[in-house]
């Protein structure tokens, strides 16, 4: 199901990513959901969303930080 706001995201996303990364995740998930969910592949939408986050953020210890240009 698409997420209407960051507060609706799963705890694994909401409690660990900074707000901007959550926005990236939510937008990517919602877009992928529209494209792939009809074939029953919610997991694909989650993988696409995480890949989108990893283009702009990296994990440093316990925290996700922006990738420096």
N, C-alpha and C positions, 0 to 999 in steps of 0.2 A: 504494500500500500504506500502511496506517496506520503511524504511528511509535509504538513502544513507549516510547521515552525521548528526551530531548533529544539524547543522543549519536547517535541514529539519524537526526537531521534532516540535510538536505543542507548541504554546507559553506556555501552562499550564505546560509543562515539561521543555522546554528550559529556560524559564525566572525564574524558581524556584529551579531547581536542580543544584548542582555543576557539573562541567564537567565529573568527573568520574561516578557519578550517572546517568548522561545522557547517557554515554556509556553503562552502565548496562541496562538501559531502552531500548535503541535502539537495542542492541543485543537480549534481551529477546523478544521484540516486533517482530523483524524480524523473529526469530525462530518460535514463536507462530503463526505468520502470515502464514508462510509456512505450518504449521500443520493444522490450523483451518479456514483460510480465504476461502478456497474452499467451506466451508459450510455456508459462509456468516456471520461469527461471528467475525467481526473486534473488537467488544467490548470485546470479550474474550481475544484477543491478548493484548489489553490495560490493562485489569485486571491482566493478567499474568506478563506484564512488570512492573506494579506498585508493585506487590508482590515481584518481583525480587529485586527492589530497596529497599523495606522495609526490606529485609534480611540483608542489609549492611548499611542502613542509617535510621535515625529517625528524626522526625521533632522536633526541639527545638525552640519554639517561631515561628518566621517567617522563620527560616532557616532549611535546611536539613543538618545534621551532621553525620559523620561516627559513627557507633556503636562501642563502645570500646570493645576490646576482653576480 
